[in-house]
Amino acid sequence: MNRIKQFRLAKGFSLDDLTQAMGGIVTKQAVSKYERGLSTPSAPVLNQLAGALGVKALELLSEPSVAVRFIAYRKRTTFPKKEQNTLQAVVAQKLEERTRLQEYCFSSTQFDLPIEQIPVFNEQDAERAAGQIREQWHLGLDPIANLTAILEDHLVHVIQLEAPEKFDGMSAIAEDQDKNPKAAAVVSRLGCPGDRQRLNLAHELAHLVMKPFPSVDEEKAAFRFAGAFLAPRPTIEREVGTKRTSVRIEELLILKQRFGMSVQALLMRLSDLQIISPTSFKWAWIHLSKLNWRKQEPLPLQPEKPEWLRQAALRCFAEGFISQEEAERLADQKLGQKGAPGSLRRPAFLKLPIEERRRILEEQAEQLHKHYEQDQSWREVQGGDVLDYE
């Protein structure tokens, strides 16, 4: 997609909106030609374009370092095409930004997700695929306390968007020129309760790694993967048992807090594993409908908050890879006066080649690590008591 069009869609602008934001210095027909590569804007027009789109002029002319490919896009059939295109453009822009920060400050972290590599011929294969990823990431069998943090640790970026309820989720991959994956994104809608958010993220993770056979219902397989990833069979059987004639709602609410899954998702999990019979599942589902829990359950979980972008922006700014203005935009916070002691300006350091800067920073990080290893514990500056992080 042409960069001008991508940034325009990410802004939610029509051609008319963009020309109006530019002060009408060109017509929408001219902008359309720029987007299609039929003509090139002059320098003054380019600057006006960049200003209206909230980007640098150079970004409109330069090719991105990665290409974003969308693997799955869950939405209702009534979701307008224009809004779909806007969300895709926003995600592409955000994933490109995160990949660039990775290259600056996290080049030693390897992307280790097998993109579309795990064959799935049935739902049991989806179950095994979830176990494979948990094993690859050394997660063990315990419930995952913070799924968002786990994903971000493995360069699967969690992106939250303001979107209508007709949007459910999306997954995408950033690839270099040789089609090698560099990062991925799983996208969910802001405003979802934590249990639904976690299931959506695990569902999108499934789309990233599974290679379903044509006869497989991909959505069902993805939900099976999500349930298995959040509640592995050995763990759920340990908590609930291998066979149950019935399960009380109060028990499911306890399990909801433990596994970070909704009561509905837990019932589906118990049914998938044949811990409860189809009759028991049907009765429980009807009971949930009578309680009006299908739309809103009690004891909602707080949504998980992505932190990688903020940390990466602050780190890259401190190390001189990005400007304060860009760091503030990405981190969504003010960083104080330019040139203040906390801004760590190092003109000589910034003139060094990137590889040399990385080498120096890695040496500094290693020295800091050794320093903290020698310290027996973290202590408060004044009292000297051990800090309690519970």
CORTA-V29110 format. One record per residue. N is the residue number from 1. RES is the residue in one small letter. SS is DSSP state (h for helix, s for strand, l for the rest). PHI is phi in whole degrees, 0 to 359 (NA if undefined). NEAR is the number of other C-alpha atoms within 12 Angstrom. Layout:
# CORTA-V29110
N|RES|SS|PHI|NEAR ; N|RES|SS|PHI|NEAR
This chain:
# CORTA-V29110
1|m|l|NA|23 ; 2|n|l|306|24 ; 3|r|h|296|31 ; 4|i|h|298|42 ; 5|k|h|294|33 ; 6|q|h|301|33 ; 7|f|h|292|38 ; 8|r|h|295|39 ; 9|l|h|295|31 ; 10|a|h|297|30 ; 11|k|h|280|29 ; 12|g|l|78|24 ; 13|f|l|269|27 ; 14|s|l|276|26 ; 15|l|h|300|30 ; 16|d|h|296|20 ; 17|d|h|300|21 ; 18|l|h|293|34 ; 19|t|h|297|27 ; 20|q|h|292|20 ; 21|a|h|294|24 ; 22|m|l|274|26 ; 23|g|l|81|17 ; 24|g|l|72|20 ; 25|i|l|286|22 ; 26|v|l|223|25 ; 27|t|l|273|21 ; 28|k|h|293|23 ; 29|q|h|296|19 ; 30|a|h|294|25 ; 31|v|h|297|34 ; 32|s|h|301|24 ; 33|k|h|293|19 ; 34|y|h|299|27 ; 35|e|h|294|26 ; 36|r|h|272|18 ; 37|g|l|75|18 ; 38|l|l|275|13 ; 39|s|l|207|14 ; 40|t|l|242|20 ; 41|p|l|291|27 ; 42|s|l|290|17 ; 43|a|h|302|14 ; 44|p|h|298|15 ; 45|v|h|293|24 ; 46|l|h|299|28 ; 47|n|h|296|22 ; 48|q|h|294|28 ; 49|l|h|300|42 ; 50|a|h|299|29 ; 51|g|h|297|24 ; 52|a|h|293|29 ; 53|l|h|268|32 ; 54|g|l|73|23 ; 55|v|l|229|28 ; 56|k|l|276|21 ; 57|a|h|302|24 ; 58|l|h|299|18 ; 59|e|h|294|25 ; 60|l|h|286|33 ; 61|l|h|260|25 ; 62|s|l|274|14 ; 63|e|l|278|17 ; 64|p|l|293|26 ; 65|s|l|287|27 ; 66|v|l|226|31 ; 67|a|s|252|31 ; 68|v|s|264|35 ; 69|r|s|243|31 ; 70|f|s|268|31 ; 71|i|s|262|28 ; 72|a|s|216|29 ; 73|y|s|213|32 ; 74|r|s|264|32 ; 75|k|s|203|24 ; 76|r|l|287|16 ; 77|t|l|295|12 ; 78|t|l|271|14 ; 79|f|l|288|20 ; 80|p|l|300|16 ; 81|k|h|299|16 ; 82|k|h|298|18 ; 83|e|h|291|25 ; 84|q|h|300|29 ; 85|n|h|298|26 ; 86|t|h|296|27 ; 87|l|h|297|41 ; 88|q|h|297|41 ; 89|a|h|295|32 ; 90|v|h|297|33 ; 91|v|h|297|41 ; 92|a|h|301|40 ; 93|q|h|296|37 ; 94|k|h|291|36 ; 95|l|h|290|39 ; 96|e|h|299|35 ; 97|e|h|300|38 ; 98|r|h|295|40 ; 99|t|h|295|38 ; 100|r|h|295|29 ; 101|l|h|297|36 ; 102|q|h|303|36 ; 103|e|h|297|27 ; 104|y|h|289|30 ; 105|c|h|238|34 ; 106|f|l|232|30 ; 107|s|l|295|22 ; 108|s|l|280|17 ; 109|t|l|275|19 ; 110|q|l|270|18 ; 111|f|l|284|29 ; 112|d|l|237|23 ; 113|l|l|258|34 ; 114|p|l|282|30 ; 115|i|l|293|34 ; 116|e|l|49|26 ; 117|q|l|245|19 ; 118|i|s|267|27 ; 119|p|s|295|29 ; 120|v|s|229|31 ; 121|f|l|257|21 ; 122|n|l|199|26 ; 123|e|h|290|31 ; 124|q|h|295|25 ; 125|d|h|295|28 ; 126|a|h|296|39 ; 127|e|h|300|35 ; 128|r|h|293|30 ; 129|a|h|299|42 ; 130|a|h|298|42 ; 131|g|h|296|33 ; 132|q|h|296|28 ; 133|i|h|292|36 ; 134|r|h|300|32 ; 135|e|h|292|17 ; 136|q|h|298|15 ; 137|w|l|267|23 ; 138|h|l|57|14 ; 139|l|l|268|23 ; 140|g|l|67|20 ; 141|l|l|243|26 ; 142|d|l|288|25 ; 143|p|l|303|29 ; 144|i|l|273|32 ; 145|a|l|291|24 ; 146|n|l|222|29 ; 147|l|h|294|38 ; 148|t|h|301|36 ; 149|a|h|296|22 ; 150|i|h|298|31 ; 151|l|h|298|37 ; 152|e|h|293|35 ; 153|d|h|298|27 ; 154|h|l|250|31 ; 155|l|l|61|39 ; 156|v|s|259|44 ; 157|h|s|282|45 ; 158|v|s|265|43 ; 159|i|s|246|42 ; 160|q|s|249|34 ; 161|l|s|236|28 ; 162|e|l|287|21 ; 163|a|l|211|26 ; 164|p|l|292|21 ; 165|e|l|296|18 ; 166|k|l|289|20 ; 167|f|s|267|30 ; 168|d|s|253|35 ; 169|g|s|179|45 ; 170|m|s|201|40 ; 171|s|s|226|41 ; 172|a|s|212|45 ; 173|i|s|228|43 ; 174|a|s|258|40 ; 175|e|s|239|27 ; 176|d|l|278|21 ; 177|q|l|296|14 ; 178|d|l|266|11 ; 179|k|l|70|16 ; 180|n|l|277|22 ; 181|p|s|290|30 ; 182|k|s|249|40 ; 183|a|s|193|46 ; 184|a|s|221|49 ; 185|a|s|222|52 ; 186|v|s|241|47 ; 187|v|s|240|48 ; 188|s|s|226|45 ; 189|r|s|269|31 ; 190|l|l|297|26 ; 191|g|l|100|23 ; 192|c|l|286|32 ; 193|p|l|295|26 ; 194|g|h|302|31 ; 195|d|h|294|41 ; 196|r|h|290|40 ; 197|q|h|302|39 ; 198|r|h|297|45 ; 199|l|h|295|44 ; 200|n|h|299|46 ; 201|l|h|295|48 ; 202|a|h|295|46 ; 203|h|h|298|41 ; 204|e|h|291|45 ; 205|l|h|301|52 ; 206|a|h|301|54 ; 207|h|h|298|47 ; 208|l|h|291|43 ; 209|v|h|259|41 ; 210|m|s|280|41 ; 211|k|s|237|27 ; 212|p|s|287|29 ; 213|f|l|292|19 ; 214|p|l|306|12 ; 215|s|l|280|14 ; 216|v|l|277|20 ; 217|d|l|284|20 ; 218|e|h|297|32 ; 219|e|h|291|27 ; 220|k|h|297|25 ; 221|a|h|295|38 ; 222|a|h|293|39 ; 223|f|h|292|37 ; 224|r|h|294|44 ; 225|f|h|300|46 ; 226|a|h|299|47 ; 227|g|h|297|50 ; 228|a|h|291|45 ; 229|f|h|289|46 ; 230|l|h|277|48 ; 231|a|l|222|46 ; 232|p|l|302|36 ; 233|r|h|308|33 ; 234|p|h|301|21 ; 235|t|h|286|27 ; 236|i|h|292|34 ; 237|e|h|291|22 ; 238|r|h|294|16 ; 239|e|h|280|26 ; 240|v|h|248|28 ; 241|g|l|108|19 ; 242|t|l|272|21 ; 243|k|l|218|19 ; 244|r|l|226|22 ; 245|t|l|277|20 ; 246|s|l|199|25 ; 247|v|l|224|29 ; 248|r|l|278|21 ; 249|i|h|301|24 ; 250|e|h|300|14 ; 251|e|h|292|17 ; 252|l|h|295|32 ; 253|l|h|293|27 ; 254|i|h|293|21 ; 255|l|h|296|33 ; 256|k|h|301|34 ; 257|q|h|292|24 ; 258|r|h|287|25 ; 259|f|h|261|37 ; 260|g|l|66|41 ; 261|m|l|233|44 ; 262|s|l|292|40 ; 263|v|h|301|42 ; 264|q|h|297|35 ; 265|a|h|294|37 ; 266|l|h|294|44 ; 267|l|h|299|40 ; 268|m|h|299|30 ; 269|r|h|294|39 ; 270|l|h|296|39 ; 271|s|h|290|31 ; 272|d|h|302|31 ; 273|l|l|273|31 ; 274|q|l|59|23 ; 275|i|l|286|29 ; 276|i|l|244|28 ; 277|s|l|282|23 ; 278|p|h|303|21 ; 279|t|h|294|16 ; 280|s|h|297|23 ; 281|f|h|296|30 ; 282|k|h|298|19 ; 283|w|h|297|21 ; 284|a|h|295|30 ; 285|w|h|294|25 ; 286|i|h|296|17 ; 287|h|h|297|20 ; 288|l|h|298|25 ; 289|s|h|295|17 ; 290|k|h|294|13 ; 291|l|l|278|15 ; 292|n|l|62|14 ; 293|w|l|271|21 ; 294|r|l|294|19 ; 295|k|l|261|17 ; 296|q|l|212|19 ; 297|e|l|267|27 ; 298|p|l|286|23 ; 299|l|l|53|21 ; 300|p|l|296|23 ; 301|l|l|271|27 ; 302|q|l|291|19 ; 303|p|l|296|27 ; 304|e|l|281|32 ; 305|k|l|248|27 ; 306|p|l|296|32 ; 307|e|l|236|25 ; 308|w|h|300|31 ; 309|l|h|299|39 ; 310|r|h|297|26 ; 311|q|h|298|24 ; 312|a|h|295|35 ; 313|a|h|297|37 ; 314|l|h|294|33 ; 315|r|h|294|28 ; 316|c|h|294|36 ; 317|f|h|291|32 ; 318|a|h|300|30 ; 319|e|l|268|34 ; 320|g|l|86|31 ; 321|f|l|274|35 ; 322|i|l|227|27 ; 323|s|l|283|25 ; 324|q|h|297|31 ; 325|e|h|300|23 ; 326|e|h|291|27 ; 327|a|h|298|31 ; 328|e|h|295|27 ; 329|r|h|293|22 ; 330|l|h|288|29 ; 331|a|h|278|27 ; 332|d|l|58|17 ; 333|q|l|201|17 ; 334|k|l|277|18 ; 335|l|l|246|26 ; 336|g|l|91|15 ; 337|q|l|290|14 ; 338|k|l|296|18 ; 339|g|l|86|15 ; 340|a|l|292|12 ; 341|p|h|307|12 ; 342|g|h|285|16 ; 343|s|h|274|26 ; 344|l|l|54|25 ; 345|r|l|285|22 ; 346|r|l|223|18 ; 347|p|h|305|13 ; 348|a|h|295|11 ; 349|f|h|297|21 ; 350|l|h|291|24 ; 351|k|l|279|14 ; 352|l|l|289|18 ; 353|p|l|299|15 ; 354|i|h|301|19 ; 355|e|h|297|18 ; 356|e|h|291|15 ; 357|r|h|298|23 ; 358|r|h|298|25 ; 359|r|h|298|19 ; 360|i|h|297|19 ; 361|l|h|294|28 ; 362|e|h|295|19 ; 363|e|h|296|14 ; 364|q|h|296|15 ; 365|a|h|296|16 ; 366|e|h|294|14 ; 367|q|h|296|14 ; 368|l|h|296|14 ; 369|h|h|298|13 ; 370|k|h|296|13 ; 371|h|h|298|14 ; 372|y|h|287|14 ; 373|e|h|294|12 ; 374|q|h|287|11 ; 375|d|l|280|12 ; 376|q|l|290|10 ; 377|s|l|196|14 ; 378|w|l|279|17 ; 379|r|s|233|15 ; 380|e|l|290|11 ; 381|v|l|297|9 ; 382|q|l|269|8 ; 383|g|l|280|9 ; 384|g|l|82|11 ; 385|d|l|282|11 ; 386|v|s|293|15 ; 387|l|l|288|13 ; 388|d|l|257|10 ; 389|y|l|257|6 ; 390|e|l|293|4
